[in-house]
Structures are given as C-alpha cells and as structure tokens.
Amino acid sequence: MGQTPLSRAVRGYLEHVAVERGLATNTLAAYRRDLTRYAGFLAGRGVTEPNQVAEVHVSDFLAAIRTGEDGATQLTASSAARTLVAVRGLHRFLALEGLTTDDPARHVRPPAPPKRLPKAMSVDDVTRLLDAASVGDTPAALRDRALLELLYASGARISEAVGLDVDDVLAAGAGADDGVATVRLLGKGNKERLVPLGSYAMRALEAYLVRGRPVLAARGRGTPAVFLNTRGGRLSRQSAWAVLRASADRARLAGDVSPHTLRHSFATHLLEGGADVRVVQELLGHASVTTTQVYTLVTADTLREVYAATHPRAT
C-alpha cells in the first residue's frame, strides 16, 4: 500500500486489532488482505483521505468485490460479508478515534446469502428410514412407524403431527371425502387443512391405533392424542425427534435427518412426480406460493442432471 493518509489509517487499525483485540493470525491476515483491496479500490476512485470516504464508496466496493470488476477475485456472498466486517471495523475505529467525522459504512448491509435449497432424501433413503422405524411389534415400535409414515405421507410439521387427536384421522368411509383417508392438520395461525394419506401411512396408523395405542393409553389418564409416550401422555416434539434420529441411525443414513427433511422430501417427490406447485402449497399449508416455489429449484436441478446424463448432445 502507498503511503497515503488512508493507507496509514488502515495500518493503524490493523495494529490496533492485533494488539487490543488479539485476533488470530489467520483472521488478521484476512483483514489485511481485505483492507488492502479496499484501499486500492478507493485509490482508484481518487480517494486517499479517510474523511473523503462516503457511503456510496463502501456500497460500490461491496458491489465490485461481488462481480470482480475491481480486477481481483470475485467473492461469494459469505466472503463479501466477511470483507464488509473488516471495512466496518476500520471506519468505526476511525470515527471513535476522532480521525473522521462520520462512519460511512454503518448503514451498508452485507449481501443476502443465496437461498439454500431444501435438503431432500432420495426415495430409497426414505424407504430405508421407514423400514428402520419399527423394530418388532411392540406398542412403541408400531407408534414410531406410524409417526414417520405420517410425516412423509402428509408433509406435516413435527408440531402438527404430535398435536394430532384421534378424531383428526379420518379413515376411508369414516367421514373423509370421496372415501379417501385423510388427516386434519392444524398449522401456523391455527389454519386447518385436510391432507390425504396414502395406503402405507394409513395401514401403519391403523396397526398402531388398534394394537399399540390402547396399551399406551392404559398407562395414562386419558388423552385424545394420537401419538402417546410410554406413560400414556401426548408425545412431545423432542421425543418425536428422538424417534426419527434413532430410525436414521438404524438405517445408517448419512447426514442430518430431521422432521423437516421428511417435509422437504414430501414436497420434492411430489413435484418430481408432476404435481402442480399450487397443489403442493395447499398440502404443505403455505400461506404464499412463493414459499413453496423454492422446492421447484430442487426439481430444476434434478431435471438438469437428468438432461446432462441422458441427452446425446447435452455435453
């Protein structure tokens, strides 16, 4: 860096964070690299004095490092956010030390990270998980299989599943429309929705309700809850999570498998099978289709992969 007032201010700030804050060597090196790039960018704009820096300069620098238009490496959103931390720290230091009259970086916001795609399991992995849900024919094993089958069959949130009462399960011919088994879910904002259940989930639920739940219910004081713990009370969210974790471990599934993973998989598999996004929106209980459309990104990725692997002139 040339010996300008701004470069001297940067050097003073780096000495400050090294001594006063005791930053790790790697962090300090990253700060030095980021601020050297910043000072170079400002110099290219004719800015060499700390008091000459305006908010627009900080914003333009942030845009430049995202696109690489300053001639250096293009940074990801997370790396650009890290760089902005160094720039903010510099200007906060200069203002507190009285070396500048203003802090031009205080209102500049880091770039929004890219929207993460929901993690979905393959159909084979879901099958392995469900097969591992029940070990034996005990009441708890029947409950565990019914719980996970319902989560995947309905896309229910974990809170919706453990909040189910027996009257919310409508078997075919028992009040459900068109003779199709459905479940009544109470979602966010106490919004009710009816979701159809497939034959696998309904068989698992019936097995549990007939052979498992009465045994568990006899240990309690009477509750309308569908899913009961070993004391006969309503199963908690934490216990439902534990059921899923244990099943994922038995199935030897890699990665973090959560109740939301099954919800993501439910939505993704429906869309991959040709379901309309607005139908999936209703099934998931999303207030806006925009929330559901993130799942179409997953499907688009799958389509690209299949196209690249199968079209004779794709590559």
Secondary structure, DSSP 8 states (H G I E B T S, - for coil): --S-HHHHHHHHHHHHHHHTS---HHHHHHHHHHHHHHHHHHHHTT--SGGG--HHHHHHHHHHHHHTTTSS----HHHHHHHHHHHHHHHHHHHHTTSSS--TTTT---------------HHHHHHHHHHH--SS-HHHHHHHHHHHHHHHH---HHHHHT-BGGGEE-TTTT-GGG--EEEEE-GGG-EEEEE--HHHHHHHHHIIIIIHHHHHTTSS---BSSB-TTSSB--HHHHHHHHHHHHHHHT--S---HHHHHHHHHHHHHHTT--HHHHHHHHT-SSHHHHTHHHHHHHHHHHHHHHHH-TT--
